[in-house]
Amino acid sequence: MNLLSFYISEKQHHSGMPLYEWLLEEAKSLGVHGGSAFRAIAGFGRHGKMHEETFFELAGELAVKVEFIIDDVLADQLLERIRSQSMKIFYVRQSVQTGGM
């Protein structure tokens, strides 16, 4: 199994919708059983600028992490779908062990 995580800006859009929503919809259409989007409360990226959630913060400046726990085949299919759209999205793909108690 893979943990496939995408790190995007909340202001990024694709096909007329927020990018995090597009990623979730694309994964769902491939048959992925679940995915989640998490909005950051603070952080900085490659440019070193610190962003924090405050009352006065303008929308769209914080990061969103979108993640899926999926098998190799679905991970490859989702990444290929992103490539076919000529999109460049930073992601991390890790091998994970899953289970339930």
N, C-alpha and C positions, 0 to 999 in steps of 0.2 A: 504494500500500500504506500501511497505517497501523500504527503502534506504539500499541497500546491498553494503558495501564498503570493498574492499580487499586491504591490504597494503603489497606490495611485493618489492623485490629488482629488479632493472632493469636487473641485470645479471642472474636472475633465469630463467631457461628453463624447459619445459616439452614437451615431444613428438616431440623433434626437433625444437621447436619454442620458442620465448620468452613467459614467463608465462602469461604476460598481454594479449598477442595475443591469447593464448590458452583459457584463461577465456572468452574473447570476443567471440571467435568462438563457445565455448561450450554453452554460453548463447544464441547466435543466433540460434544454432541448436535446442534449446529447445523452440524457439518461442518468446524469449524476443525481444521487439520492438526496444531497443536501449541500448547502454552502452558506457562508455567513460573511457579512460585511461589518467591520468594526471601525468606528471613527476615533481618531486620536484626540487626546485632550491637550497634548503638548508634544513638541518634537522639532527636529531640524533635519534637513536633507543635504544633498551633495553641495548646495550653495552655502551652507553654514548659517542660514538665517533661522533664528528661533521663532517658532509660532506657538501661541498658547490660546486656548479657548477662554475668552473673556466676554463680558457683556457687549463690549464695543468692537470685538473682532469681526471683521468683514467675512461673510460666508465664502467658503471655497479655498481657504488658505491651509487647512489642515489635511493630514494624510488619512486615507482610508485603506485598511487591509482587508482584502477579500480572500477567503481561504476555503479550500475543499480538501477532504480526505477521499482520495480516489485511487483506482488501480492504474497501472502503467498505460493501458490502452486508452482509457478516458483522459488521462493527463496528456498523452501525446495528441489526441484528437482536439482537445481544447487549445493546446498551444498552437497546433496547426491552423485552427480556425482564426486565432489571433493574428498569426503570420499572414494568412490569406487576406486580411483586412489592412495589411501594411502598417500595423500598429506596433509601436515600441513601448512595451510595458515591462518594468522591472519586476522580476519574480524570483522566488526561491522554491526549489523542489527538493524535498527531503524524503528519504525512506523512513517510514514510521511503522511501529507495531501497534495494532489496535486490539481492543478487547472490551468486554463488559463483565461486570460482576453482579 
